[in-house]
Amino acid sequence: MATQERAIRTRNALIKAAAELLDQEGPASVSLATISAKAGVSNGALHFHFPNKGALLDAVVVEAEARLRRIIRPRDLHAVQALIDASHDLVQGLGRNVVLRVGFRLSGCGKRSATAPDLWGDWQRWVEATLARADGEGALVSDASPEELAAVVVAVGAGLQARGESDVRWLEQVVLTRFWALLLPRIVGSAARHHFSPAGFVPGSGEDQGL
């Protein structure tokens, strides 16, 4: 058991070290030797877990997917509020959590294998399903298409990620709160609007956990 736990810790340390270096320098500039040195493990230990750089990049994306799964966890809320809260968790997580941020960056720019998760695709599918649930709950006005709204929500998230690369203020809670404050009156009936908070009801879950 001790050997297995040590192997897990080593693997996690390598993924986090890779994410931190990739965040600072980009995939082309980071070598496996640099990653192993930052993680404090030997090159042999790195190659035991990851046969090549591509496998390590995929592992960062997979770990980011695990964090995304926590963000889109089931919530005992109306679907609209669940979407608002999850979007805040995601955007704040992109600013605070290096593994999540780099995983989305790698996934979005195609720096992953065909078998690695498509994080933006996963997020879009969840947003679409959640808005379809909101429509089924009768929360959306009649001319609000769940598919069209999902495209807007995903596009805004991707845009904030892109702007946040050079200015982290784009990833602050107030920016997304303003977006939801503008969007909610256009998609939710006036009778139900008081049920929803554009700032979110649940504290962000995107901070560094585990790795």
C-alpha positions, 0 to 999 in steps of 0.5 A, spaced: 500 500 500 505 504 501 508 503 494 502 504 491 500 511 495 508 513 493 506 512 486 500 516 486 503 522 489 509 521 484 504 521 478 500 527 481 506 531 483 508 530 475 502 532 473 502 539 477 509 540 475 507 539 468 501 544 469 505 549 472 511 549 467 506 549 461 502 555 464 509 559 464 512 557 458 507 553 453 508 546 451 514 547 446 518 550 451 517 545 456 522 538 457 520 532 460 527 533 464 525 540 466 518 537 469 521 531 473 526 536 476 520 541 478 517 535 481 523 533 485 523 526 481 528 522 477 527 521 469 526 514 470 520 515 475 517 520 470 518 515 464 515 509 469 508 513 469 509 517 462 512 514 456 513 521 452 511 528 453 504 527 449 502 522 455 503 527 460 500 533 456 494 528 456 494 526 463 494 534 465 487 534 460 484 528 464 486 531 471 482 537 469 476 533 466 476 530 473 476 537 476 470 539 471 466 533 473 466 536 480 464 543 477 458 540 474 456 535 479 449 535 481 446 541 485 439 541 488 437 547 485 433 550 479 437 548 473 438 556 471 441 557 478 445 550 477 448 553 471 449 560 473 453 557 479 457 552 475 459 557 470 462 561 476 466 555 479 469 554 472 471 561 470 474 562 477 477 555 477 480 557 470 483 563 474 485 560 480 487 552 479 493 551 474 491 544 472 484 546 470 486 552 466 492 548 463 487 543 461 482 547 458 488 551 454 491 544 451 484 541 450 482 548 446 488 549 442 488 541 440 494 540 444 492 533 446 491 526 443 484 523 439 483 519 446 484 525 451 477 529 453 474 534 449 473 539 455 470 545 452 465 539 448 464 536 455 462 543 458 458 545 452 454 538 452 452 539 460 450 547 459 445 544 453 443 539 457 442 543 463 438 549 459 434 543 456 432 541 463 431 549 465 426 549 459 422 543 462 422 546 468 418 552 465 423 557 467 425 559 460 421 564 456 418 561 450 422 564 445 429 562 448 432 556 445 436 552 449 441 550 444 442 558 442 443 560 449 448 554 450 452 557 445 452 564 448 454 561 455 459 557 452 462 562 447 462 567 453 466 562 458 471 561 452 472 569 451 473 570 458 478 564 458 482 567 452 482 574 455 484 572 462 490 569 459 493 576 459 489 580 464 486 575 470 481 581 471 477 578 466 476 572 470 473 575 476 466 574 479 464 581 477 465 580 470 461 574 469 455 576 474 454 582 469 453 577 464 448 574 467 445 580 470 444 582 463 442 575 460 437 573 465 431 578 464 431 576 457 431 568 458 427 568 464 420 570 466 419 575 470 415 571 475 421 566 476 426 571 476 427 573 483 429 565 484 435 566 481 442 570 483 447 572 477 452 572 482 451 565 484 449 562 491 454 557 492 462 558 493 466 557 488 469 550 487 475 551 482 480 553 488 486 548 488 484 541 491 488 535 491 493 536 486 
